Amino acid sequence: MQPETIKQLIEQGMPGAKAQVAGDGHHFEAIIVSDAFEGLSMVRQHQLVYAALGDKMREEIHALSMRTLTPAQWEAMQQAR
């Protein structure tokens, strides 16, 4: 599976989300920004991403490291650079 495919799956499964995904075909890293994360624990945020990926998470994606952020957190992170 390609990083772009994972990006598309996340963004389709989580309307309004923006994702950046990098990886080597087996191991992937993702940054996902979504209003849906507001007020949720990190575990619940990750569950939303896993739900968007569905069976692909078990069958085709062997490892996914992710950072989930609200738009405000993303903006603050960008300004801190």
All heavy atoms as a GROMACS GRO file, in nm:
protein
  630
    1MET      N    1   0.085  -0.118   0.000
    1MET     CA    2   0.000   0.000   0.000
    1MET      C    3   0.090   0.124   0.000
    1MET      O    4   0.193   0.127   0.065
    1MET     CB    5  -0.091  -0.002   0.123
    1MET     CG    6  -0.179   0.119   0.130
    1MET     SD    7  -0.317   0.106   0.244
    1MET     CE    8  -0.415  -0.014   0.160
    2GLN      N    9   0.045   0.225  -0.070
    2GLN     CA   10   0.121   0.349  -0.083
    2GLN      C   11   0.070   0.454   0.018
    2GLN      O   12  -0.048   0.455   0.053
    2GLN     CB   13   0.107   0.404  -0.224
    2GLN     CG   14   0.166   0.313  -0.330
    2GLN     CD   15   0.315   0.291  -0.308
    2GLN    OE1   16   0.391   0.385  -0.286
    2GLN    NE2   17   0.356   0.165  -0.311
    3PRO      N   18   0.159   0.544   0.062
    3PRO     CA   19   0.117   0.649   0.155
    3PRO      C   20  -0.001   0.731   0.104
    3PRO      O   21  -0.091   0.766   0.180
    3PRO     CB   22   0.243   0.735   0.170
    3PRO     CG   23   0.356   0.641   0.144
    3PRO     CD   24   0.304   0.547   0.038
    4GLU      N   25  -0.002   0.761  -0.026
    4GLU     CA   26  -0.111   0.841  -0.083
    4GLU      C   27  -0.246   0.770  -0.068
    4GLU      O   28  -0.348   0.835  -0.045
    4GLU     CB   29  -0.082   0.871  -0.231
    4GLU     CG   30  -0.188   0.959  -0.295
    4GLU     CD   31  -0.197   1.099  -0.234
    4GLU    OE1   32  -0.100   1.150  -0.178
    4GLU    OE2   33  -0.307   1.158  -0.244
    5THR      N   34  -0.247   0.638  -0.078
    5THR     CA   35  -0.371   0.561  -0.063
    5THR      C   36  -0.422   0.571   0.080
    5THR      O   37  -0.542   0.590   0.103
    5THR     CB   38  -0.347   0.412  -0.099
    5THR    OG1   39  -0.297   0.406  -0.232
    5THR    CG2   40  -0.475   0.332  -0.088
    6ILE      N   41  -0.332   0.563   0.176
    6ILE     CA   42  -0.371   0.576   0.317
    6ILE      C   43  -0.426   0.716   0.342
    6ILE      O   44  -0.528   0.733   0.409
    6ILE     CB   45  -0.252   0.544   0.410
    6ILE    CG1   46  -0.214   0.396   0.393
    6ILE    CG2   47  -0.287   0.576   0.555
    6ILE    CD1   48  -0.088   0.357   0.464
    7LYS      N   49  -0.359   0.817   0.288
    7LYS     CA   50  -0.406   0.956   0.301
    7LYS      C   51  -0.549   0.968   0.249
    7LYS      O   52  -0.635   1.026   0.315
    7LYS     CB   53  -0.312   1.049   0.223
    7LYS     CG   54  -0.356   1.193   0.213
    7LYS     CD   55  -0.263   1.270   0.120
    7LYS     CE   56  -0.294   1.412   0.092
    7LYS     NZ   57  -0.412   1.473   0.131
    8GLN      N   58  -0.574   0.913   0.131
    8GLN     CA   59  -0.707   0.921   0.072
    8GLN      C   60  -0.811   0.848   0.156
    8GLN      O   61  -0.923   0.898   0.175
    8GLN     CB   62  -0.705   0.864  -0.070
    8GLN     CG   63  -0.629   0.951  -0.167
    8GLN     CD   64  -0.609   0.884  -0.302
    8GLN    OE1   65  -0.645   0.770  -0.324
    8GLN    NE2   66  -0.549   0.959  -0.395
    9LEU      N   67  -0.776   0.731   0.209
    9LEU     CA   68  -0.870   0.655   0.292
    9LEU      C   69  -0.907   0.733   0.418
    9LEU      O   70  -1.024   0.737   0.457
    9LEU     CB   71  -0.810   0.519   0.330
    9LEU     CG   72  -0.800   0.416   0.219
    9LEU    CD1   73  -0.713   0.298   0.264
    9LEU    CD2   74  -0.939   0.368   0.178
   10ILE      N   75  -0.808   0.793   0.481
   10ILE     CA   76  -0.834   0.871   0.602
   10ILE      C   77  -0.924   0.991   0.570
   10ILE      O   78  -1.023   1.015   0.638
   10ILE     CB   79  -0.703   0.917   0.668
   10ILE    CG1   80  -0.626   0.796   0.725
   10ILE    CG2   81  -0.731   1.019   0.779
   10ILE    CD1   82  -0.484   0.827   0.768
   11GLU      N   83  -0.889   1.064   0.465
   11GLU     CA   84  -0.964   1.185   0.432
   11GLU      C   85  -1.106   1.153   0.383
   11GLU      O   86  -1.198   1.229   0.409
   11GLU     CB   87  -0.887   1.268   0.330
   11GLU     CG   88  -0.762   1.331   0.392
   11GLU     CD   89  -0.680   1.413   0.296
   11GLU    OE1   90  -0.706   1.414   0.174
   11GLU    OE2   91  -0.584   1.480   0.344
   12GLN      N   92  -1.125   1.039   0.316
   12GLN     CA   93  -1.259   0.998   0.275
   12GLN      C   94  -1.341   0.950   0.394
   12GLN      O   95  -1.461   0.976   0.403
   12GLN     CB   96  -1.251   0.888   0.170
   12GLN     CG   97  -1.201   0.936   0.036
   12GLN     CD   98  -1.171   0.821  -0.060
   12GLN    OE1   99  -1.191   0.704  -0.029
   12GLN    NE2  100  -1.120   0.857  -0.177
   13GLY      N  101  -1.275   0.880   0.486
   13GLY     CA  102  -1.345   0.824   0.601
   13GLY      C  103  -1.371   0.924   0.712
   13GLY      O  104  -1.452   0.899   0.801
   14MET      N  105  -1.301   1.037   0.707
   14MET     CA  106  -1.316   1.142   0.806
   14MET      C  107  -1.335   1.275   0.733
   14MET      O  108  -1.239   1.350   0.716
   14MET     CB  109  -1.193   1.149   0.897
   14MET     CG  110  -1.168   1.025   0.979
   14MET     SD  111  -1.023   1.044   1.086
   14MET     CE  112  -1.078   1.177   1.193
   15PRO      N  113  -1.456   1.305   0.688
   15PRO     CA  114  -1.478   1.427   0.611
   15PRO      C  115  -1.425   1.551   0.683
   15PRO      O  116  -1.442   1.568   0.803
   15PRO     CB  117  -1.631   1.432   0.598
   15PRO     CG  118  -1.672   1.288   0.605
   15PRO     CD  119  -1.577   1.226   0.704
   16GLY      N  120  -1.352   1.632   0.608
   16GLY     CA  121  -1.294   1.754   0.664
   16GLY      C  122  -1.154   1.735   0.719
   16GLY      O  123  -1.084   1.833   0.746
   17ALA      N  124  -1.111   1.611   0.736
   17ALA     CA  125  -0.977   1.584   0.789
   17ALA      C  126  -0.872   1.608   0.681
   17ALA      O  127  -0.899   1.592   0.562
   17ALA     CB  128  -0.967   1.441   0.840
   18LYS      N  129  -0.754   1.645   0.724
   18LYS     CA  130  -0.638   1.658   0.636
   18LYS      C  131  -0.529   1.567   0.690
   18LYS      O  132  -0.501   1.567   0.810
   18LYS     CB  133  -0.587   1.802   0.632
   18LYS     CG  134  -0.687   1.900   0.576
   18LYS     CD  135  -0.715   1.871   0.430
   18LYS     CE  136  -0.817   1.968   0.375
   18LYS     NZ  137  -0.880   1.919   0.255
   19ALA      N  138  -0.470   1.489   0.601
   19ALA     CA  139  -0.368   1.393   0.644
   19ALA      C  140  -0.241   1.410   0.562
   19ALA      O  141  -0.246   1.444   0.444
   19ALA     CB  142  -0.420   1.251   0.629
   20GLN      N  143  -0.129   1.386   0.628
   20GLN     CA  144   0.002   1.376   0.564
   20GLN      C  145   0.054   1.239   0.601
   20GLN      O  146   0.059   1.205   0.719
   20GLN     CB  147   0.098   1.483   0.616
   20GLN     CG  148   0.056   1.624   0.589
   20GLN     CD  149   0.152   1.723   0.652
   20GLN    OE1  150   0.256   1.688   0.706
   20GLN    NE2  151   0.116   1.851   0.647
   21VAL      N  152   0.090   1.159   0.502
   21VAL     CA  153   0.134   1.022   0.529
   21VAL      C  154   0.265   0.996   0.455
   21VAL      O  155   0.278   1.029   0.337
   21VAL     CB  156   0.028   0.918   0.485
   21VAL    CG1  157   0.074   0.777   0.519
   21VAL    CG2  158  -0.107   0.948   0.551
   22ALA      N  159   0.359   0.936   0.525
   22ALA     CA  160   0.486   0.895   0.465
   22ALA      C  161   0.510   0.750   0.505
   22ALA      O  162   0.458   0.703   0.607
   22ALA     CB  163   0.599   0.983   0.517
   23GLY      N  164   0.587   0.679   0.424
   23GLY     CA  165   0.617   0.541   0.460
   23GLY      C  166   0.685   0.466   0.349
   23GLY      O  167   0.702   0.517   0.237
   24ASP      N  168   0.722   0.342   0.380
   24ASP     CA  169   0.799   0.260   0.288
   24ASP      C  170   0.718   0.144   0.227
   24ASP      O  171   0.773   0.055   0.166
   24ASP     CB  172   0.922   0.203   0.358
   24ASP     CG  173   0.887   0.112   0.475
   24ASP    OD1  174   0.768   0.077   0.495
   24ASP    OD2  175   0.981   0.073   0.548
   25GLY      N  176   0.586   0.147   0.244
   25GLY     CA  177   0.503   0.039   0.193
   25GLY      C  178   0.462  -0.061   0.299
   25GLY      O  179   0.368  -0.137   0.279
   26HIS      N  180   0.531  -0.061   0.412
   26HIS     CA  181   0.497  -0.148   0.524
   26HIS      C  182   0.478  -0.072   0.654
   26HIS      O  183   0.390  -0.102   0.732
   26HIS     CB  184   0.605  -0.256   0.544
   26HIS     CG  185   0.618  -0.348   0.428
   26HIS    ND1  186   0.526  -0.444   0.399
   26HIS    CD2  187   0.713  -0.356   0.333
   26HIS    CE1  188   0.562  -0.509   0.290
   26HIS    NE2  189   0.676  -0.458   0.247
   27HIS      N  190   0.563   0.026   0.676
   27HIS     CA  191   0.558   0.108   0.796
   27HIS      C  192   0.528   0.251   0.755
   27HIS      O  193   0.591   0.303   0.663
   27HIS     CB  194   0.691   0.102   0.871
   27HIS     CG  195   0.728  -0.037   0.912
   27HIS    ND1  196   0.803  -0.120   0.832
   27HIS    CD2  197   0.697  -0.108   1.023
   27HIS    CE1  198   0.817  -0.236   0.893
   27HIS    NE2  199   0.754  -0.231   1.009
   28PHE      N  200   0.431   0.312   0.825
   28PHE     CA  201   0.385   0.444   0.786
   28PHE      C  202   0.380   0.538   0.906
   28PHE      O  203   0.360   0.494   1.019
   28PHE     CB  204   0.244   0.435   0.724
   28PHE     CG  205   0.238   0.349   0.603
   28PHE    CD1  206   0.204   0.215   0.614
   28PHE    CD2  207   0.269   0.399   0.478
   28PHE    CE1  208   0.200   0.133   0.503
   28PHE    CE2  209   0.265   0.319   0.366
   28PHE     CZ  210   0.230   0.185   0.379
   29GLU      N  211   0.395   0.667   0.876
   29GLU     CA  212   0.379   0.773   0.975
   29GLU      C  213   0.277   0.871   0.920
   29GLU      O  214   0.283   0.907   0.802
   29GLU     CB  215   0.511   0.845   0.999
   29GLU     CG  216   0.618   0.758   1.059
   29GLU     CD  217   0.749   0.834   1.079
   29GLU    OE1  218   0.753   0.957   1.055
   29GLU    OE2  219   0.846   0.770   1.119
   30ALA      N  220   0.184   0.913   1.005
   30ALA     CA  221   0.079   1.004   0.959
   30ALA      C  222   0.057   1.115   1.059
   30ALA      O  223   0.067   1.095   1.181
   30ALA     CB  224  -0.052   0.928   0.939
   31ILE      N  225   0.028   1.233   1.006
   31ILE     CA  226  -0.022   1.346   1.085
   31ILE      C  227  -0.162   1.371   1.032
   31ILE      O  228  -0.180   1.389   0.912
   31ILE     CB  229   0.065   1.471   1.069
   31ILE    CG1  230   0.207   1.444   1.121
   31ILE    CG2  231   0.001   1.590   1.141
   31ILE    CD1  232   0.304   1.558   1.095
   32ILE      N  233  -0.260   1.367   1.123
   32ILE     CA  234  -0.399   1.387   1.084
   32ILE      C  235  -0.455   1.504   1.163
   32ILE      O  236  -0.444   1.508   1.286
   32ILE     CB  237  -0.484   1.261   1.109
   32ILE    CG1  238  -0.425   1.140   1.037
   32ILE    CG2  239  -0.628   1.283   1.062
   32ILE    CD1  240  -0.360   1.041   1.127
   33VAL      N  241  -0.514   1.600   1.091
   33VAL     CA  242  -0.573   1.718   1.153
   33VAL      C  243  -0.723   1.714   1.126
   33VAL      O  244  -0.766   1.702   1.011
   33VAL     CB  245  -0.512   1.847   1.095
   33VAL    CG1  246  -0.575   1.970   1.159
   33VAL    CG2  247  -0.360   1.848   1.113
   34SER      N  248  -0.803   1.722   1.235
   34SER     CA  249  -0.948   1.715   1.218
   34SER      C  250  -1.020   1.783   1.334
   34SER      O  251  -0.979   1.770   1.450
   34SER     CB  252  -0.993   1.568   1.211
   34SER     OG  253  -1.134   1.560   1.206
   35ASP      N  254  -1.129   1.851   1.300
   35ASP     CA  255  -1.217   1.907   1.403
   35ASP      C  256  -1.278   1.796   1.488
   35ASP      O  257  -1.313   1.818   1.604
   35ASP     CB  258  -1.332   1.985   1.338
   35ASP     CG  259  -1.288   2.119   1.281
   35ASP    OD1  260  -1.199   2.183   1.340
   35ASP    OD2  261  -1.343   2.158   1.176
   36ALA      N  262  -1.291   1.677   1.432
   36ALA     CA  263  -1.353   1.564   1.502
   36ALA      C  264  -1.274   1.524   1.626
   36ALA      O  265  -1.329   1.459   1.715
   36ALA     CB  266  -1.367   1.445   1.408
   37PHE      N  267  -1.147   1.562   1.635
   37PHE     CA  268  -1.064   1.525   1.749
   37PHE      C  269  -1.088   1.614   1.872
   37PHE      O  270  -1.043   1.581   1.981
   37PHE     CB  271  -0.916   1.531   1.712
   37PHE     CG  272  -0.876   1.435   1.603
   37PHE    CD1  273  -0.778   1.470   1.512
   37PHE    CD2  274  -0.934   1.310   1.591
   37PHE    CE1  275  -0.739   1.384   1.411
   37PHE    CE2  276  -0.896   1.222   1.490
   37PHE     CZ  277  -0.798   1.259   1.401
   38GLU      N  278  -1.156   1.725   1.853
   38GLU     CA  279  -1.178   1.820   1.961
   38GLU      C  280  -1.244   1.754   2.081
   38GLU      O  281  -1.349   1.690   2.068
   38GLU     CB  282  -1.265   1.936   1.911
   38GLU     CG  283  -1.271   2.053   2.005
   38GLU     CD  284  -1.139   2.128   2.011
   38GLU    OE1  285  -1.083   2.160   1.905
   38GLU    OE2  286  -1.092   2.156   2.123
   39GLY      N  287  -1.180   1.764   2.198
   39GLY     CA  288  -1.237   1.712   2.322
   39GLY      C  289  -1.225   1.563   2.341
   39GLY      O  290  -1.273   1.510   2.442
   40LEU      N  291  -1.160   1.491   2.249
   40LEU     CA  292  -1.147   1.346   2.261
   40LEU      C  293  -1.009   1.308   2.314
   40LEU      O  294  -0.910   1.378   2.290
   40LEU     CB  295  -1.166   1.279   2.124
   40LEU     CG  296  -1.301   1.298   2.055
   40LEU    CD1  297  -1.300   1.226   1.921
   40LEU    CD2  298  -1.415   1.248   2.143
   41SER      N  299  -1.002   1.195   2.382
   41SER     CA  300  -0.874   1.143   2.427
   41SER      C  301  -0.793   1.098   2.305
   41SER      O  302  -0.849   1.074   2.197
   41SER     CB  303  -0.894   1.025   2.521
   41SER     OG  304  -0.944   0.913   2.449
   42MET      N  305  -0.663   1.083   2.322
   42MET     CA  306  -0.579   1.037   2.213
   42MET      C  307  -0.623   0.898   2.166
   42MET      O  308  -0.625   0.870   2.046
   42MET     CB  309  -0.432   1.034   2.254
   42MET     CG  310  -0.343   1.002   2.136
   42MET     SD  311  -0.162   0.996   2.164
   42MET     CE  312  -0.138   1.047   2.330
   43VAL      N  313  -0.661   0.813   2.260
   43VAL     CA  314  -0.707   0.679   2.223
   43VAL      C  315  -0.830   0.688   2.134
   43VAL      O  316  -0.839   0.622   2.029
   43VAL     CB  317  -0.737   0.594   2.348
   43VAL    CG1  318  -0.809   0.465   2.312
   43VAL    CG2  319  -0.609   0.564   2.424
   44ARG      N  320  -0.926   0.771   2.171
   44ARG     CA  321  -1.048   0.785   2.091
   44ARG      C  322  -1.017   0.847   1.954
   44ARG      O  323  -1.075   0.809   1.853
   44ARG     CB  324  -1.150   0.870   2.168
   44ARG     CG  325  -1.283   0.880   2.099
   44ARG     CD  326  -1.356   0.745   2.094
   44ARG     NE  327  -1.474   0.757   2.011
   44ARG     CZ  328  -1.493   0.692   1.895
   44ARG    NH1  329  -1.403   0.606   1.852
   44ARG    NH2  330  -1.601   0.710   1.825
   45GLN      N  331  -0.923   0.943   1.951
   45GLN     CA  332  -0.883   1.002   1.823
   45GLN      C  333  -0.826   0.895   1.730
   45GLN      O  334  -0.862   0.887   1.613
   45GLN     CB  335  -0.779   1.112   1.847
   45GLN     CG  336  -0.834   1.233   1.919
   45GLN     CD  337  -0.726   1.333   1.955
   45GLN    OE1  338  -0.611   1.323   1.910
   45GLN    NE2  339  -0.761   1.431   2.037
   46HIS      N  340  -0.739   0.811   1.785
   46HIS     CA  341  -0.678   0.705   1.704
   46HIS      C  342  -0.784   0.604   1.659
   46HIS      O  343  -0.777   0.555   1.546
   46HIS     CB  344  -0.568   0.636   1.782
   46HIS     CG  345  -0.445   0.721   1.797
   46HIS    ND1  346  -0.322   0.670   1.830
   46HIS    CD2  347  -0.426   0.855   1.783
   46HIS    CE1  348  -0.233   0.767   1.835
   46HIS    NE2  349  -0.295   0.881   1.808
   47GLN      N  350  -0.884   0.578   1.742
   47GLN     CA  351  -0.991   0.487   1.703
   47GLN      C  352  -1.068   0.542   1.583
   47GLN      O  353  -1.110   0.465   1.496
   47GLN     CB  354  -1.086   0.463   1.821
   47GLN     CG  355  -1.026   0.375   1.928
   47GLN     CD  356  -1.113   0.366   2.053
   47GLN    OE1  357  -1.195   0.454   2.081
   47GLN    NE2  358  -1.092   0.260   2.130
   48LEU      N  359  -1.086   0.673   1.577
   48LEU     CA  360  -1.154   0.733   1.461
   48LEU      C  361  -1.074   0.710   1.333
   48LEU      O  362  -1.130   0.680   1.228
   48LEU     CB  363  -1.174   0.884   1.482
   48LEU     CG  364  -1.276   0.927   1.586
   48LEU    CD1  365  -1.278   1.079   1.599
   48LEU    CD2  366  -1.415   0.875   1.552
   49VAL      N  367  -0.942   0.721   1.343
   49VAL     CA  368  -0.857   0.698   1.226
   49VAL      C  369  -0.862   0.551   1.186
   49VAL      O  370  -0.878   0.518   1.068
   49VAL     CB  371  -0.712   0.743   1.252
   49VAL    CG1  372  -0.623   0.711   1.131
   49VAL    CG2  373  -0.707   0.892   1.284
   50TYR      N  374  -0.853   0.462   1.285
   50TYR     CA  375  -0.861   0.318   1.255
   50TYR      C  376  -0.994   0.284   1.189
   50TYR      O  377  -0.999   0.203   1.096
   50TYR     CB  378  -0.844   0.234   1.382
   50TYR     CG  379  -0.708   0.240   1.444
   50TYR    CD1  380  -0.692   0.242   1.582
   50TYR    CD2  381  -0.591   0.244   1.367
   50TYR    CE1  382  -0.566   0.247   1.641
   50TYR    CE2  383  -0.465   0.249   1.425
   50TYR     CZ  384  -0.454   0.250   1.562
   50TYR     OH  385  -0.330   0.255   1.620
   51ALA      N  386  -1.101   0.345   1.234
   51ALA     CA  387  -1.233   0.320   1.175
   51ALA      C  388  -1.235   0.366   1.029
   51ALA      O  389  -1.294   0.299   0.943
   51ALA     CB  390  -1.342   0.390   1.255
   52ALA      N  391  -1.170   0.478   1.000
   52ALA     CA  392  -1.165   0.528   0.863
   52ALA      C  393  -1.087   0.432   0.773
   52ALA      O  394  -1.119   0.416   0.655
   52ALA     CB  395  -1.101   0.667   0.859
   53LEU      N  396  -0.986   0.366   0.829
   53LEU     CA  397  -0.905   0.273   0.751
   53LEU      C  398  -0.970   0.136   0.739
   53LEU      O  399  -0.937   0.059   0.649
   53LEU     CB  400  -0.765   0.260   0.812
   53LEU     CG  401  -0.682   0.388   0.805
   53LEU    CD1  402  -0.556   0.374   0.889
   53LEU    CD2  403  -0.647   0.422   0.661
   54GLY      N  404  -1.060   0.103   0.831
   54GLY     CA  405  -1.133  -0.022   0.825
   54GLY      C  406  -1.044  -0.146   0.821
   54GLY      O  407  -0.943  -0.153   0.890
   55ASP      N  408  -1.080  -0.240   0.736
   55ASP     CA  409  -1.007  -0.367   0.726
   55ASP      C  410  -0.864  -0.351   0.676
   55ASP      O  411  -0.781  -0.438   0.700
   55ASP     CB  412  -1.080  -0.464   0.633
   55ASP     CG  413  -1.211  -0.512   0.693
   55ASP    OD1  414  -1.226  -0.506   0.817
   55ASP    OD2  415  -1.298  -0.556   0.616
   56LYS      N  416  -0.836  -0.241   0.609
   56LYS     CA  417  -0.700  -0.219   0.558
   56LYS      C  418  -0.600  -0.215   0.673
   56LYS      O  419  -0.486  -0.257   0.657
   56LYS     CB  420  -0.691  -0.087   0.482
   56LYS     CG  421  -0.786  -0.076   0.366
   56LYS     CD  422  -0.727  -0.134   0.242
   56LYS     CE  423  -0.810  -0.100   0.122
   56LYS     NZ  424  -0.880  -0.209   0.064
   57MET      N  425  -0.643  -0.169   0.790
   57MET     CA  426  -0.553  -0.161   0.905
   57MET      C  427  -0.507  -0.299   0.947
   57MET      O  428  -0.394  -0.318   0.986
   57MET     CB  429  -0.625  -0.089   1.021
   57MET     CG  430  -0.535  -0.043   1.131
   57MET     SD  431  -0.413   0.077   1.076
   57MET     CE  432  -0.272   0.019   1.167
   58ARG      N  433  -0.594  -0.396   0.939
   58ARG     CA  434  -0.558  -0.533   0.979
   58ARG      C  435  -0.490  -0.610   0.866
   58ARG      O  436  -0.407  -0.696   0.892
   58ARG     CB  437  -0.683  -0.609   1.024
   58ARG     CG  438  -0.739  -0.560   1.155
   58ARG     CD  439  -0.849  -0.651   1.206
   58ARG     NE  440  -0.961  -0.662   1.114
   58ARG     CZ  441  -1.063  -0.579   1.106
   58ARG    NH1  442  -1.066  -0.474   1.186
   58ARG    NH2  443  -1.160  -0.597   1.021
   59GLU      N  444  -0.528  -0.581   0.743
   59GLU     CA  445  -0.486  -0.666   0.632
   59GLU      C  446  -0.367  -0.613   0.552
   59GLU      O  447  -0.285  -0.690   0.505
   59GLU     CB  448  -0.604  -0.687   0.537
   59GLU     CG  449  -0.719  -0.761   0.604
   59GLU     CD  450  -0.845  -0.760   0.520
   59GLU    OE1  451  -0.842  -0.707   0.406
   59GLU    OE2  452  -0.947  -0.810   0.569
   60GLU      N  453  -0.357  -0.482   0.534
   60GLU     CA  454  -0.256  -0.428   0.444
   60GLU      C  455  -0.157  -0.332   0.509
   60GLU      O  456  -0.049  -0.312   0.456
   60GLU     CB  457  -0.324  -0.358   0.326
   60GLU     CG  458  -0.409  -0.452   0.243
   60GLU     CD  459  -0.476  -0.381   0.128
   60GLU    OE1  460  -0.407  -0.308   0.055
   60GLU    OE2  461  -0.598  -0.399   0.111
   61ILE      N  462  -0.195  -0.271   0.619
   61ILE     CA  463  -0.107  -0.175   0.686
   61ILE      C  464  -0.048  -0.246   0.807
   61ILE      O  465  -0.119  -0.281   0.901
   61ILE     CB  466  -0.185  -0.049   0.730
   61ILE    CG1  467  -0.251   0.016   0.608
   61ILE    CG2  468  -0.092   0.048   0.801
   61ILE    CD1  469  -0.351   0.124   0.642
   62HIS      N  470   0.082  -0.266   0.804
   62HIS     CA  471   0.146  -0.343   0.911
   62HIS      C  472   0.181  -0.258   1.032
   62HIS      O  473   0.177  -0.306   1.144
   62HIS     CB  474   0.270  -0.412   0.857
   62HIS     CG  475   0.239  -0.504   0.743
   62HIS    ND1  476   0.167  -0.620   0.760
   62HIS    CD2  477   0.265  -0.495   0.611
   62HIS    CE1  478   0.152  -0.679   0.642
   62HIS    NE2  479   0.210  -0.604   0.550
   63ALA      N  480   0.214  -0.133   1.009
   63ALA     CA  481   0.247  -0.044   1.120
   63ALA      C  482   0.214   0.099   1.082
   63ALA      O  483   0.252   0.146   0.975
   63ALA     CB  484   0.395  -0.056   1.155
   64LEU      N  485   0.140   0.166   1.169
   64LEU     CA  486   0.103   0.305   1.145
   64LEU      C  487   0.125   0.384   1.273
   64LEU      O  488   0.059   0.361   1.374
   64LEU     CB  489  -0.043   0.317   1.101
   64LEU     CG  490  -0.097   0.459   1.085
   64LEU    CD1  491  -0.024   0.530   0.972
   64LEU    CD2  492  -0.247   0.456   1.058
   65SER      N  493   0.221   0.476   1.266
   65SER     CA  494   0.245   0.569   1.376
   65SER      C  495   0.170   0.696   1.339
   65SER      O  496   0.182   0.744   1.226
   65SER     CB  497   0.394   0.596   1.387
   65SER     OG  498   0.419   0.703   1.475
   66MET      N  499   0.090   0.747   1.431
   66MET     CA  500   0.014   0.866   1.395
   66MET      C  501   0.017   0.973   1.503
   66MET      O  502   0.032   0.943   1.621
   66MET     CB  503  -0.130   0.829   1.361
   66MET     CG  504  -0.214   0.783   1.476
   66MET     SD  505  -0.382   0.748   1.423
   66MET     CE  506  -0.371   0.572   1.398
   67ARG      N  507   0.005   1.095   1.456
   67ARG     CA  508  -0.010   1.210   1.544
   67ARG      C  509  -0.142   1.275   1.504
   67ARG      O  510  -0.160   1.313   1.387
   67ARG     CB  511   0.106   1.306   1.525
   67ARG     CG  512   0.097   1.426   1.615
   67ARG     CD  513   0.232   1.482   1.644
   67ARG     NE  514   0.219   1.587   1.743
   67ARG     CZ  515   0.304   1.684   1.758
   67ARG    NH1  516   0.412   1.688   1.683
   67ARG    NH2  517   0.286   1.775   1.850
   68THR      N  518  -0.232   1.285   1.598
   68THR     CA  519  -0.364   1.344   1.571
   68THR      C  520  -0.371   1.480   1.638
   68THR      O  521  -0.333   1.496   1.754
   68THR     CB  522  -0.476   1.251   1.623
   68THR    OG1  523  -0.450   1.218   1.761
   68THR    CG2  524  -0.483   1.123   1.541
   69LEU      N  525  -0.420   1.578   1.562
   69LEU     CA  526  -0.425   1.716   1.609
   69LEU      C  527  -0.556   1.782   1.570
   69LEU      O  528  -0.611   1.753   1.463
   69LEU     CB  529  -0.311   1.798   1.547
   69LEU     CG  530  -0.168   1.750   1.570
   69LEU    CD1  531  -0.075   1.815   1.469
   69LEU    CD2  532  -0.125   1.780   1.711
   70THR      N  533  -0.603   1.873   1.655
   70THR     CA  534  -0.714   1.959   1.616
   70THR      C  535  -0.656   2.070   1.528
   70THR      O  536  -0.535   2.094   1.530
   70THR     CB  537  -0.782   2.022   1.738
   70THR    OG1  538  -0.688   2.108   1.802
   70THR    CG2  539  -0.833   1.916   1.836
   71PRO      N  540  -0.739   2.140   1.453
   71PRO     CA  541  -0.686   2.252   1.373
   71PRO      C  542  -0.612   2.356   1.459
   71PRO      O  543  -0.510   2.409   1.416
   71PRO     CB  544  -0.811   2.310   1.307
   71PRO     CG  545  -0.901   2.191   1.292
   71PRO     CD  546  -0.880   2.112   1.420
   72ALA      N  547  -0.661   2.383   1.579
   72ALA     CA  548  -0.594   2.480   1.666
   72ALA      C  549  -0.456   2.429   1.709
   72ALA      O  550  -0.360   2.506   1.713
   72ALA     CB  551  -0.680   2.509   1.789
   73GLN      N  552  -0.445   2.301   1.740
   73GLN     CA  553  -0.316   2.243   1.776
   73GLN      C  554  -0.219   2.248   1.658
   73GLN      O  555  -0.101   2.277   1.674
   73GLN     CB  556  -0.333   2.099   1.824
   73GLN     CG  557  -0.403   2.088   1.958
   73GLN     CD  558  -0.442   1.944   1.990
   73GLN    OE1  559  -0.481   1.867   1.902
   73GLN    NE2  560  -0.431   1.908   2.118
   74TRP      N  561  -0.271   2.218   1.539
   74TRP     CA  562  -0.188   2.223   1.418
   74TRP      C  563  -0.136   2.366   1.396
   74TRP      O  564  -0.018   2.386   1.367
   74TRP     CB  565  -0.269   2.175   1.298
   74TRP     CG  566  -0.200   2.194   1.167
   74TRP    CD1  567  -0.228   2.288   1.073
   74TRP    CD2  568  -0.090   2.118   1.115
   74TRP    NE1  569  -0.143   2.274   0.964
   74TRP    CE2  570  -0.057   2.172   0.989
   74TRP    CE3  571  -0.016   2.011   1.165
   74TRP    CZ2  572   0.046   2.121   0.912
   74TRP    CZ3  573   0.087   1.960   1.086
   74TRP    CH2  574   0.117   2.015   0.962
   75GLU      N  575  -0.224   2.463   1.409
   75GLU     CA  576  -0.185   2.603   1.389
   75GLU      C  577  -0.078   2.645   1.489
   75GLU      O  578   0.020   2.709   1.453
   75GLU     CB  579  -0.308   2.694   1.400
   75GLU     CG  580  -0.282   2.839   1.368
   75GLU     CD  581  -0.241   2.861   1.222
   75GLU    OE1  582  -0.289   2.788   1.134
   75GLU    OE2  583  -0.160   2.953   1.198
   76ALA      N  584  -0.097   2.607   1.615
   76ALA     CA  585   0.001   2.640   1.718
   76ALA      C  586   0.136   2.574   1.688
   76ALA      O  587   0.242   2.636   1.708
   76ALA     CB  588  -0.051   2.597   1.856
   77MET      N  589   0.133   2.452   1.639
   77MET     CA  590   0.256   2.382   1.605
   77MET      C  591   0.328   2.452   1.490
   77MET      O  592   0.450   2.466   1.491
   77MET     CB  593   0.223   2.237   1.568
   77MET     CG  594   0.344   2.148   1.556
   77MET     SD  595   0.297   1.977   1.529
   77MET     CE  596   0.296   1.972   1.350
   78GLN      N  597   0.252   2.499   1.391
   78GLN     CA  598   0.311   2.569   1.277
   78GLN      C  599   0.372   2.702   1.319
   78GLN      O  600   0.478   2.740   1.269
   78GLN     CB  601   0.207   2.590   1.167
   78GLN     CG  602   0.153   2.461   1.107
   78GLN     CD  603   0.265   2.371   1.056
   78GLN    OE1  604   0.345   2.411   0.974
   78GLN    NE2  605   0.268   2.250   1.104
   79GLN      N  606   0.307   2.772   1.409
   79GLN     CA  607   0.356   2.902   1.455
   79GLN      C  608   0.481   2.887   1.540
   79GLN      O  609   0.563   2.978   1.546
   79GLN     CB  610   0.248   2.976   1.530
   79GLN     CG  611   0.136   3.023   1.440
   79GLN     CD  612   0.027   3.097   1.514
   79GLN    OE1  613   0.035   3.119   1.635
   79GLN    NE2  614  -0.078   3.133   1.442
   80ALA      N  615   0.496   2.772   1.607
   80ALA     CA  616   0.610   2.749   1.694
   80ALA      C  617   0.738   2.722   1.615
   80ALA      O  618   0.847   2.728   1.671
   80ALA     CB  619   0.582   2.633   1.789
   81ARG      N  620   0.725   2.696   1.487
   81ARG     CA  621   0.842   2.665   1.404
   81ARG      C  622   0.922   2.787   1.371
   81ARG      O  623   0.889   2.891   1.350
   81ARG     CB  624   0.800   2.595   1.275
   81ARG     CG  625   0.754   2.457   1.302
   81ARG     CD  626   0.721   2.389   1.171
   81ARG     NE  627   0.697   2.248   1.198
   81ARG     CZ  628   0.672   2.161   1.106
   81ARG    NH1  629   0.668   2.196   0.980
   81ARG    NH2  630   0.650   2.035   1.134
   0.00000   0.00000   0.00000
